[in-house]
Amino acid sequence: MWWSVQLVLLVLLGSSRNKKADTPESCSASEEEGPMIKSSKLILEAPQDNNAGVRVLNQEKESLYLGLVQQTGSFIIKNSKVNVLELTNNEELLISAVKTSVQALTYNSNLIIDQVSQWKLVLYETFDNEPYGWSASGVSTCGGINMLGGYGKFGGMEVTKEF
């Protein structure tokens, strides 16, 4: 049984100034532009019990490996030391980097760092409508943000939420 991975890629190594049709001349490397591959799809196939992947090298012969691991079914991006990124069959995204920066992070399950579960967002309320389930219902707006309570609303009292 054969399995395959379809990596939909638009790979441009170097600049994209060369706009000629796909001919042997347009796919060759030039010193001013660098190597260029013009393709929108790359299909890798491997026999059963083997991995399928592609290794990308730079001029210093450092490499990144992108591929599917047959044993686990995971898609990985790996450098010479570690799987930098792994997407498992269980829909887990594992990031093994010394530093990870993101502009925003949204998740719908568990956030685990160094095998320790972190905080979890259970409910998100914007208070755009009348609060539901709260023991008090005063909503204020400050700086364009709606909030439960606010200046002079709940001073000296306890506010609870019933789910």
Backbone bond lengths (Angstrom), bond angles and torsions (degrees), N, CA, C in turn:
res aa  C-N    CA-C-N  psi(-1)  N-CA   C-N-CA  omega(-1)  CA-C   N-CA-C  phi
1 M - - - 1.463 - - 1.527 109.05 -
2 W 1.312 117.07 131.27 1.462 122.67 178.58 1.511 108.93 -103.16
3 W 1.296 115.91 145.30 1.459 120.07 172.96 1.507 107.56 -129.08
4 S 1.270 115.68 158.44 1.460 118.77 -176.18 1.507 109.93 -141.17
5 V 1.289 113.66 160.84 1.455 121.20 173.91 1.516 106.49 -123.46
6 Q 1.280 115.99 134.44 1.451 119.68 175.11 1.516 107.33 -107.23
7 L 1.306 115.14 111.73 1.446 120.57 175.27 1.512 106.20 -99.13
8 V 1.298 116.47 113.42 1.442 119.98 178.17 1.516 106.61 -85.30
9 L 1.315 115.36 111.08 1.454 121.12 -172.40 1.520 110.63 -128.07
10 L 1.267 114.94 144.94 1.442 121.28 162.83 1.512 103.00 -121.04
11 V 1.311 116.22 95.46 1.450 121.79 -172.11 1.514 109.00 -101.35
12 L 1.290 115.55 119.25 1.454 120.74 174.85 1.516 106.90 -126.42
13 L 1.296 116.83 108.00 1.450 121.26 176.82 1.514 106.10 -98.56
14 G 1.301 116.90 110.47 1.458 120.66 -172.57 1.515 108.32 103.93
15 S 1.304 117.86 -161.64 1.470 120.95 -176.93 1.510 110.58 -86.99
16 S 1.317 116.00 170.94 1.462 120.88 -179.07 1.520 110.65 -111.36
17 R 1.316 118.85 32.72 1.456 120.85 -178.01 1.517 112.46 -74.68
18 N 1.311 118.47 -24.37 1.454 121.79 -176.91 1.523 108.76 -80.00
19 K 1.328 117.90 109.10 1.458 122.21 -175.75 1.523 112.31 -108.56
20 K 1.336 119.11 11.85 1.448 121.38 -179.65 1.521 110.38 -67.11
21 A 1.319 116.74 163.00 1.457 121.93 177.39 1.521 109.58 -64.52
22 D 1.347 116.36 163.02 1.448 120.37 179.23 1.525 110.66 -69.38
23 T 1.282 115.88 95.26 1.457 123.00 175.13 1.504 106.62 -125.83
24 P 1.336 118.64 163.74 1.461 118.47 177.89 1.521 112.28 -54.63
25 E 1.325 118.00 -33.11 1.453 120.14 179.80 1.534 111.70 -69.03
26 S 1.343 116.63 -37.53 1.462 118.79 -177.32 1.520 112.64 -77.16
27 C 1.310 118.77 -15.59 1.459 121.51 -179.88 1.515 112.56 -98.24
28 S 1.294 116.98 -1.38 1.459 118.49 -179.47 1.521 109.95 -85.70
29 A 1.313 115.47 164.65 1.457 121.26 -178.93 1.514 110.48 -87.15
30 S 1.310 115.80 144.43 1.453 120.95 171.08 1.513 107.37 -127.94
31 E 1.315 117.05 152.65 1.459 120.09 -175.88 1.514 112.08 -63.04
32 E 1.333 117.74 -36.81 1.458 118.58 -176.24 1.528 112.89 -78.28
33 E 1.327 118.97 -26.38 1.449 120.93 -177.84 1.517 113.33 -106.06
34 G 1.277 120.42 -25.91 1.451 122.83 -174.74 1.515 110.24 83.21
35 P 1.327 117.76 174.73 1.464 120.69 -178.51 1.519 111.15 -68.03
36 M 1.314 116.66 148.59 1.448 121.28 -178.38 1.518 108.97 -139.92
37 I 1.322 116.15 135.06 1.451 122.05 174.17 1.514 106.19 -118.67
38 K 1.324 116.30 124.84 1.456 120.08 178.04 1.510 107.91 -108.47
39 S 1.330 115.71 101.49 1.452 120.83 -179.62 1.514 108.36 -157.92
40 S 1.308 117.17 145.01 1.464 119.82 177.16 1.522 111.61 -105.24
41 K 1.334 117.93 -7.34 1.449 119.95 -178.76 1.523 109.72 -147.15
42 L 1.311 115.42 137.67 1.453 121.99 176.65 1.520 106.80 -130.80
43 I 1.326 116.74 120.86 1.460 121.27 -179.67 1.524 108.19 -110.78
44 L 1.322 115.97 122.92 1.457 122.22 178.13 1.514 108.20 -110.89
45 E 1.311 117.48 129.44 1.448 121.07 178.12 1.518 109.15 -123.32
46 A 1.305 115.67 143.42 1.460 121.20 177.36 1.520 108.57 -139.33
47 P 1.337 117.52 147.43 1.462 119.30 176.46 1.524 110.60 -63.41
48 Q 1.320 115.95 162.22 1.461 120.62 179.01 1.524 109.90 -53.60
49 D 1.326 115.99 145.58 1.465 124.01 179.60 1.524 113.54 70.58
50 N 1.323 118.17 17.09 1.468 122.39 174.97 1.518 109.37 -126.93
51 N 1.315 115.99 156.39 1.458 122.34 177.00 1.518 109.54 -85.69
52 A 1.322 116.55 158.53 1.458 122.20 173.60 1.518 106.96 -125.42
53 G 1.320 117.09 129.04 1.448 118.58 -178.64 1.506 112.62 -167.16
54 V 1.312 114.08 178.73 1.460 121.26 178.66 1.531 107.26 -136.88
55 R 1.307 115.52 139.95 1.462 121.57 178.88 1.531 107.34 -109.18
56 V 1.325 115.95 130.26 1.465 122.84 179.51 1.523 107.66 -110.36
57 L 1.332 117.11 124.36 1.461 122.39 -178.00 1.513 109.81 -111.42
58 N 1.339 116.33 146.16 1.460 119.69 170.64 1.527 108.64 -101.79
59 Q 1.326 117.19 -174.83 1.462 120.82 -176.62 1.519 112.64 -63.35
60 E 1.325 117.79 -28.33 1.472 121.16 -179.96 1.524 111.30 -86.26
61 K 1.321 117.60 8.58 1.464 124.41 179.83 1.532 112.50 66.57
62 E 1.353 116.97 18.27 1.452 120.22 170.69 1.525 106.14 -77.80
63 S 1.307 116.75 147.28 1.454 117.33 -173.94 1.523 112.55 -135.17
64 L 1.312 114.31 157.55 1.456 124.24 167.47 1.513 106.28 -122.18
65 Y 1.316 115.96 141.45 1.460 121.82 178.19 1.519 107.38 -114.21
66 L 1.317 117.31 129.33 1.451 123.51 175.29 1.509 106.37 -117.73
67 G 1.313 117.84 127.39 1.452 117.16 -179.37 1.504 114.10 -175.57
68 L 1.341 113.25 177.97 1.451 122.01 175.92 1.514 108.44 -105.64
69 V 1.325 116.43 134.26 1.458 122.05 177.73 1.522 106.89 -96.50
70 Q 1.309 116.44 114.22 1.463 121.58 -174.22 1.522 111.51 -60.73
71 Q 1.317 117.72 -42.00 1.462 121.78 -174.90 1.529 112.33 -60.76
72 T 1.341 117.30 -39.07 1.467 120.90 -177.31 1.521 113.10 -107.27
73 G 1.321 117.69 -18.39 1.457 121.21 -174.94 1.509 113.14 77.78
74 S 1.322 117.29 11.26 1.467 121.95 -178.38 1.519 111.58 -82.93
75 F 1.326 115.67 146.96 1.460 121.76 168.48 1.519 106.14 -94.78
76 I 1.341 117.53 131.09 1.461 120.11 -176.99 1.522 111.33 -128.86
77 I 1.316 114.17 153.08 1.458 123.46 164.76 1.512 104.56 -122.12
78 K 1.328 116.31 120.29 1.456 121.29 -170.91 1.518 110.16 -129.17
79 N 1.335 116.29 137.42 1.463 119.12 170.01 1.522 107.15 -97.38
80 S 1.309 118.44 -165.78 1.465 120.21 -176.42 1.525 112.81 -69.59
81 K 1.335 118.29 -13.42 1.463 120.82 -174.67 1.526 114.46 -110.76
82 V 1.314 117.29 -38.66 1.463 119.47 -167.59 1.532 110.45 -153.89
83 N 1.345 115.75 157.75 1.459 119.94 169.25 1.524 106.63 -71.29
84 V 1.306 117.12 107.29 1.458 120.94 -178.28 1.522 110.08 -69.76
85 L 1.335 115.91 -38.28 1.456 120.63 -179.46 1.519 107.76 -142.18
86 E 1.328 116.22 137.71 1.464 120.44 178.24 1.516 108.88 -140.58
87 L 1.324 116.34 129.02 1.457 122.68 174.28 1.520 106.74 -110.02
88 T 1.339 116.90 113.62 1.459 121.29 -173.24 1.526 111.32 -89.05
89 N 1.340 115.58 168.45 1.468 121.64 174.76 1.517 111.74 -63.57
90 N 1.335 117.46 -22.09 1.463 122.23 178.75 1.523 112.33 -85.67
91 E 1.331 116.51 12.65 1.461 123.27 -179.22 1.516 112.28 61.74
92 E 1.339 116.29 33.39 1.455 121.54 173.95 1.517 108.40 -97.66
93 L 1.306 116.76 138.34 1.453 122.28 174.89 1.519 107.10 -107.41
94 L 1.322 116.19 115.17 1.457 121.70 -178.74 1.517 108.46 -107.31
95 I 1.318 117.10 125.71 1.457 122.72 179.98 1.516 107.69 -116.74
96 S 1.326 116.60 120.16 1.468 121.70 -179.71 1.518 108.07 -119.06
97 A 1.295 115.62 77.21 1.459 120.99 -178.60 1.527 107.95 -128.65
98 V 1.327 116.09 150.60 1.457 120.23 177.89 1.523 109.89 -61.53
99 K 1.330 116.67 -38.86 1.458 121.78 178.96 1.522 108.39 -137.66
100 T 1.312 116.50 133.06 1.457 122.11 177.46 1.522 107.94 -126.37
101 S 1.319 117.15 125.32 1.461 121.98 178.03 1.515 109.26 -121.85
102 V 1.319 116.38 134.65 1.459 121.50 176.72 1.520 108.54 -135.31
103 Q 1.321 116.25 148.73 1.464 119.58 175.78 1.513 110.81 -76.57
104 A 1.324 116.56 -36.59 1.457 121.15 179.10 1.518 108.01 -149.33
105 L 1.319 116.09 151.65 1.459 121.09 179.54 1.511 108.10 -137.12
106 T 1.308 115.97 118.74 1.453 122.10 175.75 1.518 107.21 -123.16
107 Y 1.304 116.99 129.89 1.457 119.82 178.06 1.516 109.15 -143.26
108 N 1.321 115.65 156.37 1.457 120.43 -175.38 1.516 113.44 -115.02
109 S 1.315 117.90 8.64 1.457 120.50 -177.32 1.520 108.82 -138.31
110 N 1.322 118.20 -129.00 1.455 122.23 -176.66 1.518 111.78 -97.09
111 L 1.310 116.61 142.08 1.461 123.19 171.51 1.517 105.82 -107.02
112 I 1.345 115.78 116.67 1.457 121.22 -176.13 1.524 108.56 -121.19
113 I 1.323 116.50 127.22 1.462 122.26 177.34 1.516 107.42 -124.15
114 D 1.338 116.45 125.94 1.471 122.39 -176.54 1.525 111.61 50.46
115 Q 1.330 116.87 46.71 1.465 124.69 178.87 1.528 113.26 61.91
116 V 1.341 118.37 18.40 1.459 122.11 177.92 1.531 108.33 -117.00
117 S 1.332 115.60 122.38 1.463 119.55 177.37 1.523 109.15 -63.87
118 Q 1.322 115.41 136.59 1.453 121.62 179.43 1.528 108.89 -100.69
119 W 1.313 116.48 -169.17 1.452 121.09 178.70 1.527 110.09 -61.29
120 K 1.300 115.06 159.88 1.460 120.55 -179.29 1.516 108.77 -138.04
121 L 1.301 116.88 129.44 1.453 122.06 177.80 1.527 108.28 -78.86
122 V 1.314 116.82 118.43 1.455 121.62 -177.62 1.523 110.12 -97.15
123 L 1.323 116.74 -38.08 1.455 120.98 -177.12 1.514 109.10 -147.29
124 Y 1.307 116.69 139.64 1.452 121.87 179.08 1.526 107.69 -123.72
125 E 1.322 116.91 117.72 1.454 121.39 179.97 1.521 109.49 -119.52
126 T 1.323 116.22 135.59 1.467 120.91 -179.92 1.525 112.00 -103.24
127 F 1.305 117.35 -12.94 1.462 123.74 -178.74 1.529 111.90 59.15
128 D 1.329 115.94 31.55 1.469 120.68 172.92 1.534 110.21 -71.83
129 N 1.337 115.79 -29.94 1.462 121.67 176.58 1.524 108.52 -111.25
130 E 1.316 116.12 176.68 1.469 120.96 178.13 1.528 109.50 -59.26
131 P 1.341 118.42 131.55 1.473 120.69 -178.96 1.527 111.28 -60.73
132 Y 1.334 116.26 140.12 1.456 121.55 -179.26 1.520 109.46 -115.65
133 G 1.325 117.22 130.17 1.459 122.37 175.62 1.519 114.29 87.52
134 W 1.319 118.33 0.04 1.463 121.36 -179.98 1.525 109.65 -89.54
135 S 1.337 117.19 147.52 1.462 121.38 179.93 1.528 111.17 -72.59
136 A 1.325 117.38 -18.29 1.468 122.45 175.10 1.527 106.91 -134.62
137 S 1.332 116.33 153.36 1.458 116.93 -172.32 1.522 114.52 -126.34
138 G 1.302 119.01 18.04 1.456 120.23 -179.55 1.523 111.76 -73.99
139 V 1.325 116.38 122.24 1.466 122.19 179.16 1.518 108.65 -114.87
140 S 1.326 116.79 136.10 1.461 122.95 176.76 1.521 109.05 -120.60
141 T 1.320 115.01 161.23 1.462 120.46 173.91 1.514 107.74 -125.04
142 C 1.330 115.38 129.66 1.453 120.89 178.83 1.520 107.85 -139.19
143 G 1.313 116.73 122.64 1.461 120.15 -179.52 1.507 112.40 62.19
144 G 1.313 118.18 29.05 1.459 121.83 179.51 1.517 114.27 82.03
145 I 1.339 118.04 6.07 1.461 122.20 -179.29 1.524 109.05 -110.63
146 N 1.335 116.16 124.32 1.463 121.29 175.96 1.519 108.56 -80.79
147 M 1.326 116.15 137.36 1.471 119.85 179.77 1.509 110.01 -144.49
148 L 1.328 114.57 150.50 1.451 120.65 174.51 1.521 107.06 -75.11
149 G 1.301 117.02 127.94 1.461 120.35 -178.19 1.515 110.40 89.33
150 G 1.308 115.63 -141.54 1.448 120.92 -176.70 1.515 109.93 121.06
151 Y 1.311 117.29 -175.47 1.460 122.19 -175.31 1.525 111.02 -58.29
152 G 1.335 114.89 121.81 1.467 120.87 175.38 1.518 115.55 73.84
153 K 1.306 120.07 8.81 1.472 121.90 -176.12 1.530 112.99 -86.84
154 F 1.334 117.57 -52.70 1.463 119.93 -172.03 1.526 112.51 -122.19
155 G 1.306 119.22 23.80 1.448 121.57 -177.90 1.532 112.76 -56.10
156 G 1.319 117.24 127.23 1.450 122.52 176.67 1.515 115.06 75.81
157 M 1.325 118.27 12.26 1.470 119.05 178.74 1.518 111.40 -127.69
158 E 1.300 116.91 159.67 1.459 122.43 178.43 1.525 108.70 -96.96
159 V 1.317 116.73 137.48 1.455 121.98 178.57 1.522 108.18 -118.82
160 T 1.331 117.19 130.81 1.459 121.24 -178.64 1.520 110.58 -125.03
161 K 1.324 116.22 162.81 1.465 123.10 178.09 1.513 108.49 -123.09
162 E 1.322 117.64 130.34 1.459 122.21 176.45 1.525 108.18 -105.10
163 F 1.327 115.76 129.31 1.474 120.96 -178.18 1.498 110.36 -104.06
